[in-house]
Amino acid sequence: MGAALERAAQSIFLTNPNPRVGCVLTSPDGAVIGAGHTQQAGGPHAEIMALRDAQARGASTRGATAWVTLEPCAMCSGAMLHARLARVVYGAPDPKTGAAGSVLDLFAEARLNHQTRVEPLGDTDLVAACGALLTTFFKERRVPSAHPLRDDALRTPDDRFADLPGYPWAPNYLSDLPNLAGLRMHYLDEGPTDAPITWLCLHGNPAWSYLYRKMIPVFTAHGDRVVAPDLIGFGRSDKPKKDGFHGFTWHRQVLLEFIERLDLNNVVLVVQDWGGLLGLTLPMAAPQRYQGLLVMNTTLATGDAPLSPGFVAWREMCAKNPEFDVGRLFARGNPQMSPDECAAYNAPFPDRGHRAALRAFPAMVPDAMDADGAAISRAARDFWRHDWAGQTLMAIGAQDPVLGEPVMRALQQVIRGCPEPMLLPQAGHFVQEHGETIAKAALARFT
């Protein structure tokens, strides 16, 4: 039952109409053969997930025991009877829908061709823990949220972001931008609002604002302000369920509205990966807000030039392996990172349902003249080439196989007045993992 409680804790959909429930199946000799927990609204119950898990493992459920934190409903009771379980042990009773004795007792129906016995859970502490899951669930549902979750989106629970190494900052949220239409967007906002410089730090795919944890302290120690949003679908921001929700123009418009809402000025735009694909199109909409550009391994996808072979390979990998391990990706290119730091990049994405943006973004990079975002990117190229009047610092992770030095040298030729880049021989695609060195160079450049 302790293992079932641990599974129940993974029931992460706070607005799920089904309470948090965990279920573990054990064979007659006590080995775990299946486990499950409640997931998205309208999805399978924990018991069904556990039975499916056992089937996937090739395990027989005949004679097994189900350990469930909540008394099964009629549907799950029927499924467990058909699975020929020997017994069911549950923690908290369900006085409204329980089918193991509270409302009715399907397991006591002698006319069925299989009998599964129900046994009480003897450990009072575990019974209390199972009951506490229900108490917490209904308490959360009674408290109105300042940012209610849309039915077509998911929200990673806060406890997945607790105690992440090097990320001590309090979250900030907004959901009333016109294009957000109620989606909750997360951002960090550190330092005084009247600081001489505001560093607007935009992440890419599959990262989030955690990527800037080594740069933020350098900037704030200098008395500057740092604003680091999580794009919708990433980090602590809400995650639409459908891959097709995401689009270049929509994400760009959200960022423009975000900058306008916070009234950001004296901005040094800090971009990398998709932070640059989107971010490099922003300053031409309000040039007066920007005084500098810190640009790291990224590009402008204008649709009139082929994408780099490295990016094409990355896109193909994502298509073939949509459930790739984000933490492992960071570990492979950043051997200096600790296991806990690598794992932190997985925090926003506890399961496949939360990964729609990770699947959508590689295919969103404009690769044709009429692709979404291509025309605005061509306009941005003209802006950087002819109209940019601010200062620029370019930092290149030399080990990047996707958007490395050849791509960045080409971008350097586009940005008016861009000096010789800062080359980091040991850095890969996620240059910000060497961020302290870059941040100090940026302070020297822009102040």
C-alpha positions in Angstrom: 0.0 0.0 0.0 2.9 2.3 0.6 3.9 1.8 -3.1 0.3 2.5 -4.1 0.4 5.8 -2.1 3.6 6.7 -4.0 1.8 6.1 -7.3 -1.2 8.2 -6.1 1.2 11.1 -5.5 2.0 11.0 -9.2 -1.7 11.8 -10.0 -0.7 15.2 -11.2 -3.9 16.7 -12.7 -5.1 19.0 -10.0 -8.4 19.7 -11.8 -9.0 16.0 -12.6 -12.6 15.2 -11.6 -11.2 11.8 -10.4 -9.5 11.9 -7.0 -5.8 11.0 -6.7 -5.6 7.2 -6.6 -2.8 4.7 -6.8 -2.9 1.0 -7.4 -0.3 -1.7 -7.3 -0.7 -5.4 -8.3 1.3 -8.1 -6.6 1.7 -11.8 -7.6 1.0 -14.6 -5.1 4.6 -14.5 -4.1 4.5 -10.8 -3.4 6.3 -9.4 -6.6 5.0 -6.2 -8.1 3.5 -7.1 -11.5 1.7 -3.8 -12.3 1.1 -0.3 -11.1 -1.0 2.7 -12.1 -2.5 6.0 -11.0 -5.2 8.4 -12.1 -4.1 10.6 -15.0 -5.9 13.0 -17.3 -9.6 13.9 -16.9 -11.7 11.3 -18.4 -8.8 8.9 -18.6 -8.5 5.4 -17.1 -8.7 4.9 -13.4 -5.7 3.7 -11.4 -6.9 0.1 -11.3 -7.3 -0.1 -15.1 -3.9 1.4 -15.5 -2.4 -1.2 -13.2 -4.1 -4.1 -15.1 -2.8 -2.7 -18.4 0.7 -2.4 -16.9 0.6 -6.0 -15.9 -0.6 -7.0 -19.3 2.2 -5.0 -20.9 4.7 -6.8 -18.7 3.3 -10.2 -19.8 2.3 -11.0 -16.2 -0.7 -13.1 -15.3 -3.2 -11.4 -13.0 -4.9 -14.7 -12.0 -4.5 -15.0 -8.2 -2.9 -11.5 -7.8 -3.7 -8.9 -5.1 -4.7 -5.3 -5.9 -3.6 -2.7 -3.4 -5.7 0.4 -4.0 -5.7 3.7 -2.0 -9.4 4.2 -2.6 -12.3 1.7 -2.7 -12.8 0.7 -6.3 -15.8 1.9 -8.3 -18.2 -0.5 -10.1 -16.2 -0.3 -13.4 -12.9 -1.1 -11.7 -14.4 -3.8 -9.5 -15.8 -5.5 -12.7 -12.4 -5.3 -14.4 -10.6 -6.8 -11.4 -13.2 -9.6 -11.2 -12.7 -10.4 -14.9 -8.9 -10.3 -14.3 -9.4 -13.2 -11.8 -7.7 -11.4 -8.9 -7.6 -13.3 -5.7 -8.1 -10.3 -3.4 -8.5 -6.5 -3.2 -7.1 -4.5 -0.3 -8.1 -0.8 -0.3 -7.3 2.1 2.0 -10.0 4.8 2.1 -13.7 3.9 1.7 -15.7 5.7 -1.0 -19.2 6.4 0.4 -20.5 7.7 -2.9 -19.3 5.3 -5.6 -17.6 2.5 -3.7 -18.4 -1.0 -5.1 -16.6 -3.1 -2.5 -19.1 -2.5 0.3 -19.8 1.2 0.7 -22.6 1.6 -1.9 -22.8 -2.0 -3.1 -20.5 -5.0 -3.0 -19.9 -6.6 -6.3 -17.2 -8.8 -4.8 -19.9 -10.5 -2.6 -22.1 -11.4 -5.6 -22.2 -15.2 -5.4 -23.8 -15.6 -8.8 -20.6 -14.4 -10.6 -18.3 -17.1 -11.9 -15.3 -15.8 -10.0 -15.0 -14.6 -6.5 -12.4 -12.0 -5.4 -12.3 -11.4 -1.7 -12.0 -8.0 -0.1 -9.7 -7.6 2.9 -9.4 -4.6 5.2 -6.1 -2.7 5.4 -4.8 -3.3 8.9 -2.3 -0.5 9.1 -4.1 2.5 10.6 -1.4 5.0 9.6 -1.7 3.9 5.9 -5.5 4.1 6.1 -5.1 7.7 7.3 -2.7 8.5 4.5 -5.1 7.2 1.9 -7.9 9.3 3.4 -5.7 12.3 3.5 -5.3 12.1 -0.3 -9.1 12.6 -0.6 -9.2 15.4 1.9 -6.4 17.3 0.1 -8.0 16.7 -3.3 -11.4 18.1 -2.4 -9.9 21.0 -0.4 -7.9 22.0 -3.6 -11.1 21.8 -5.7 -13.0 24.1 -3.3 -10.4 26.8 -3.4 -10.9 29.1 -6.4 -7.8 29.5 -8.5 -6.5 32.9 -9.6 -5.5 31.2 -12.9 -8.1 28.4 -13.5 -6.8 25.6 -15.8 -8.4 25.5 -19.2 -10.0 22.1 -20.2 -7.6 21.8 -23.2 -4.4 22.3 -21.2 -2.4 20.6 -18.5 -0.5 22.1 -15.6 2.6 20.6 -14.1 2.2 20.5 -10.3 4.3 22.8 -8.2 6.0 20.0 -6.2 8.0 19.0 -9.3 9.8 22.3 -9.1 10.6 22.1 -5.4 14.3 22.2 -4.4 15.7 22.3 -7.9 19.5 22.9 -7.8 20.4 26.5 -8.4 16.8 27.7 -9.0 15.6 29.5 -5.8 13.4 32.2 -7.4 9.7 32.7 -6.7 7.3 32.2 -9.6 5.3 34.9 -11.3 2.2 34.2 -13.4 -0.2 36.0 -15.7 -3.1 34.6 -17.8 -5.0 37.7 -19.0 -3.0 38.5 -22.1 -5.3 38.6 -25.1 -3.7 35.7 -27.0 -3.3 33.6 -23.8 -7.0 33.4 -23.5 -6.7 32.1 -19.9 -3.6 30.0 -20.3 -1.2 30.6 -17.4 2.2 31.8 -18.3 5.1 31.7 -15.9 8.0 34.0 -15.7 10.9 35.0 -13.4 11.2 38.7 -12.5 14.2 39.4 -10.4 15.8 42.8 -9.6 14.4 46.3 -9.4 11.9 47.4 -12.0 13.8 50.7 -12.5 17.2 49.0 -13.1 19.5 50.5 -15.8 19.2 47.2 -17.8 16.5 44.6 -18.1 17.8 41.3 -19.4 15.0 39.6 -21.2 16.1 35.9 -21.4 14.2 33.7 -23.9 14.7 29.9 -23.8 14.3 27.3 -26.5 13.1 23.7 -27.0 13.2 21.6 -24.9 14.5 23.9 -22.2 12.8 26.4 -19.9 13.8 29.3 -17.6 16.0 26.9 -15.6 18.4 27.3 -18.5 19.4 30.8 -17.2 20.1 29.9 -13.6 23.8 30.6 -14.0 23.4 34.0 -15.6 20.6 35.5 -13.5 22.7 35.9 -10.3 25.5 37.7 -12.2 23.0 40.2 -13.6 21.1 40.8 -10.4 24.3 41.2 -8.4 25.1 44.0 -10.7 21.8 45.7 -9.8 20.0 44.8 -13.0 16.6 43.3 -13.7 16.1 39.8 -15.2 12.9 38.7 -16.8 12.8 35.1 -18.0 9.4 33.7 -19.2 8.6 30.1 -19.9 7.0 29.7 -23.3 3.5 28.2 -23.2 4.1 24.4 -23.3 7.3 24.7 -21.3 8.5 25.0 -17.7 5.8 26.2 -15.2 3.6 27.6 -17.9 0.4 25.7 -19.0 0.7 23.0 -21.6 -2.0 22.7 -24.2 -2.8 19.0 -24.8 -2.7 19.1 -28.6 0.5 19.3 -30.7 -1.4 21.3 -33.3 -2.1 24.1 -30.8 1.4 25.6 -31.3 2.3 28.0 -34.0 5.1 30.5 -34.7 2.8 33.5 -35.1 0.8 32.8 -32.0 3.9 32.3 -29.7 5.5 35.5 -31.1 2.3 37.5 -30.4 2.2 36.2 -26.8 5.8 37.4 -26.3 4.9 40.8 -27.8 1.9 41.1 -25.4 4.1 40.0 -22.5 6.7 42.7 -23.2 4.0 45.3 -23.5 2.2 44.2 -20.3 5.4 44.4 -18.2 6.4 47.6 -20.1 10.0 46.4 -20.5 12.5 49.1 -21.4 16.3 49.3 -21.6 16.2 45.7 -22.7 19.1 43.5 -23.6 17.5 40.7 -25.5 19.1 37.3 -24.5 18.3 34.5 -26.9 19.2 31.0 -27.9 17.6 28.2 -29.9 13.8 29.0 -30.3 14.4 31.9 -28.0 16.2 33.4 -31.0 13.9 32.1 -33.8 11.1 34.0 -32.0 13.0 36.6 -30.1 15.0 38.0 -33.1 11.6 39.0 -34.6 10.6 41.1 -31.6 12.7 44.3 -31.5 11.5 45.6 -34.9 8.0 45.9 -33.4 9.3 48.4 -30.8 12.9 49.3 -31.3 12.9 51.9 -28.6 12.6 49.2 -25.9 15.9 47.6 -26.8 19.5 48.6 -26.3 21.4 45.4 -26.7 21.4 41.8 -28.0 23.1 38.8 -26.5 22.7 36.1 -29.1 23.8 32.4 -28.6 23.4 29.4 -30.8 20.3 30.2 -32.8 19.2 31.3 -36.2 16.6 33.2 -38.3 14.5 30.7 -40.3 13.5 32.8 -43.3 12.3 30.0 -45.6 14.5 31.1 -48.5 17.6 29.3 -47.3 18.0 25.6 -46.4 18.1 24.7 -42.8 21.4 23.4 -41.5 22.1 19.7 -41.8 22.5 19.5 -38.0 19.0 20.9 -37.5 17.5 18.6 -40.1 19.1 15.7 -38.2 17.7 17.0 -34.9 14.2 17.3 -36.3 14.3 13.7 -37.7 15.5 12.4 -34.3 12.6 14.2 -32.6 10.1 12.7 -35.1 11.5 9.2 -34.5 11.9 9.5 -30.8 9.2 11.9 -29.5 9.6 10.7 -25.9 13.3 11.3 -25.7 14.7 12.0 -22.2 15.3 15.7 -21.9 17.7 15.3 -18.9 19.8 12.7 -20.8 20.0 15.2 -23.7 21.5 17.8 -21.5 23.8 15.3 -19.8 25.2 14.1 -23.1 26.3 17.6 -24.2 27.2 19.0 -20.7 29.3 16.5 -18.8 30.0 19.2 -16.1 26.3 19.1 -15.0 25.3 17.1 -12.0 22.6 14.4 -12.3 20.2 16.6 -10.3 20.7 19.5 -12.7 20.0 17.2 -15.7 16.9 15.8 -14.0 15.6 19.3 -13.4 15.1 19.8 -17.1 12.6 16.9 -17.0 10.6 18.5 -14.2 8.0 20.2 -16.5 7.3 17.1 -18.5 6.1 14.2 -16.2 4.4 12.3 -18.9 3.6 12.2 -22.6 0.6 14.5 -22.2 2.8 17.4 -21.1 5.1 17.1 -24.1 3.0 18.5 -26.9 5.3 21.5 -27.4 8.4 19.3 -27.4 6.8 17.3 -30.3 5.5 20.4 -32.1 8.4 22.8 -32.1 10.9 21.0 -34.3 8.4 20.9 -37.2 7.5 24.5 -36.6 10.8 25.9 -37.7 10.0 27.7 -41.0 11.5 25.8 -43.9 9.6 27.3 -46.9 8.8 30.8 -48.1 5.1 30.5 -47.1 5.7 28.7 -43.8 4.3 30.2 -40.6 6.9 32.7 -39.4 9.0 32.8 -42.5 7.8 36.2 -43.8 8.2 37.9 -40.4 11.7 36.3 -40.1 12.7 37.8 -43.4 11.5 41.2 -42.2 13.5 40.7 -39.1 16.6 39.9 -41.1 16.2 43.2 -42.9 15.8 45.0 -39.6 19.0 43.5 -38.1 20.9 44.2 -41.3 19.9 47.8 -41.8 18.1 49.3 -38.8 19.6 47.7 -35.6 21.3 50.5 -33.7 22.1 48.8 -30.4 25.1 46.8 -29.2 25.6 43.1 -29.8 27.5 40.3 -28.2 27.5 36.9 -29.8 28.5 33.8 -27.9 29.0 30.5 -29.7 29.0 27.0 -28.2 31.6 25.4 -30.5 30.5 21.8 -29.8 26.9 22.4 -31.1 26.1 20.1 -34.0 22.7 21.8 -34.7 23.3 25.5 -34.6 27.0 25.8 -34.2 29.7 28.1 -35.5 28.9 27.9 -39.2 25.3 28.9 -38.6 26.3 31.6 -36.1 28.9 33.1 -38.5 26.2 33.4 -41.1 24.0 35.1 -38.5 26.8 37.4 -37.6 26.9 38.8 -41.1 23.2 39.7 -40.8 23.4 41.6 -37.6 24.6 45.2 -38.1 27.7 46.0 -36.1 28.1 42.5 -34.6 31.7 42.2 -33.4 33.8 39.0 -33.5 32.0 36.3 -31.5 32.9 35.0 -28.2 33.8 31.3 -28.9 33.3 28.8 -26.1 35.3 25.6 -27.2 33.8 23.3 -24.5 30.2 24.5 -24.8 27.5 22.7 -26.9 24.1 23.8 -28.0 22.9 24.9 -24.5 25.5 27.6 -24.1 23.8 28.9 -21.0 25.2 26.0 -19.1 28.5 28.0 -19.3 26.4 31.1 -18.4 28.5 32.7 -15.7 31.4 33.4 -18.1 29.0 34.7 -20.8 27.1 36.9 -18.3 30.3 38.6 -17.1 31.4 39.2 -20.6 27.9 40.7 -21.3 28.2 43.0 -18.4 31.5 44.3 -19.7 30.0 44.7 -23.2 26.7 46.4 -22.3 27.6 48.5 -19.2 
